[in-house]
Amino acid sequence: MSERPIHFYFRGEIRQVGGLSPARTVLQYLREDVHATGTKEGCAEGDCGACTVVLGEAVDGQLQLRAVNACIQFLPTLDGKALFTVEDLGNQSGLGLTGLLHPVQQALIDTHGSQCGFCTPGFAMSLFALYENNADCPGREAVCDALSGNLCRCTGYRPIVDAVPVAYAQPRVAVDRPAVLAALATMATLPPLDYRAAGQRFLAPRSLDELAAARLAAPQARLLAGSTDVGLWVTKQLRDLGDLIHLGAVAELKLIRHDADGLTIGAGASLTDAFAALGAIEPAWDELARRFASTPVRNAGTLGGNVANGSPIGDSMPGLIAMGAHVVLRKGDAVRSLPLEDFYLAYQKTALEPGEFLQAIHIPPQPAERLFRTWKVSKREDQDISAVCGAFALDLTDGMLRGARIAFGGMAATPLRARATESFLLDKPWSADTVDAAAAILANEYTPLSDMRASGTYRSRIAAGLLRRLWLEQAGTAPARLGDLEELV
């Protein structure tokens, strides 16, 4: 790879940036280098949404616009993309207006959707992405989901949500998509990014073969996907990341394929796209997908990153394990497959060898009679880390349990199957008595720790309660809220 600066489309032109640290965030660049201070810094960890910007990429010949958190995105990850900030809404770079407010900005004014105004730019950008991606006014639930990553401490959410139909009632304004796509096409002709500054190297290979070669050549380099976790290592822990190999430019890693062999999700597919694919084959994923972090985090983060991170509270893993998922690992030209539950060796330690990387997650075809559910239990409905995340895949034939896969996060040092409970359930009738007996086993199968999110006793009780919830749901008497589970144990 030949060394070159970062290129991205910004304010109506292709910008080139060099000499800045590869670990410099997009937010730092905007506020400190180009003095675009409309984008605010709040939490610097992707939680509050004050720093929300919108990124544009070419996907299947169309312009895809998605909101992300600028505070945890590293500057080189902008390479080959388009960047929109709150100033663009007023200055109308590529929006076809001159000196006028964007409809979402005007609507926020008209509905009194801003008091202190600190969070307002982030809300405006999330609403801008929603507006661009929906020709017709979305429903209130969709609006709330789009704003799940934006926190407001003084205005209150009602007037902000109310601004959306007001924005849609105004004359339509849209990004000049052909102009942006033309710029993206121009940048796509550049060689893969090899960026060096501040004693660090940032490589962004564009094919699996290039990635495999780069990984073998630099096994000590940090792999970077959506930086929704790694970004905090810089902003909160002030860690030196060393050299970085970015996965976001490898188109093959983003492929999602559903065929007779099952569902294969590339490790670089965004959580947004991955959850959509999982929900298409099993609608029980939809609730977890909505509650997994926030829209900007799901837009940037990847399923492969969540899996490879190895956190015991990664919410995707219990459901994937319950569905029998395998991880596809590659080292050079060698490819191997491993059951996901065997991928985790100890706390945040995986079976990845030096020079190896996660290429894809494969979910085999699911039996037609399979009963699948996955639930997350946390203190908040939105934007919270799990105390417990459980998943159940039960194979029923004529009322008998012929197969059971049960997995939990938050109950041990790794995501872990409940094998004793699974064994007990085999060849038992699917009945209240069976569930009661299995729940008693499940309540004692793990030895969870106590921390700020939940006590170990609570975690054990809630795990058993989730199994009872599954039975009650099937019996038509499920509790209305997860909080009601305490009454079931």
Helices and strands as residue ranges (DSSP letters): E 6-10, E 13-17, H 26-28, I 29-33, E 52-59, E 62-69, G 70-72, G 75-78, E 82-84, H 86-91, H 103-110, H 120-133, H 140-146, H 157-168, H 177-188, E 193-197, E 200-204, H 208-217, E 222-224, H 230-235, E 244-246, G 251-254, E 256-259, E 262-266, H 271-281, H 285-291, H 295-300, H 303-309, H 316-322, E 326-331, E 334-339, H 340-343, E 344-346, E 349-350, E 357-363, E 370-377, E 388-397, E 400-409, E 416-417, H 419-425, H 432-443, H 456-475, G 482-488
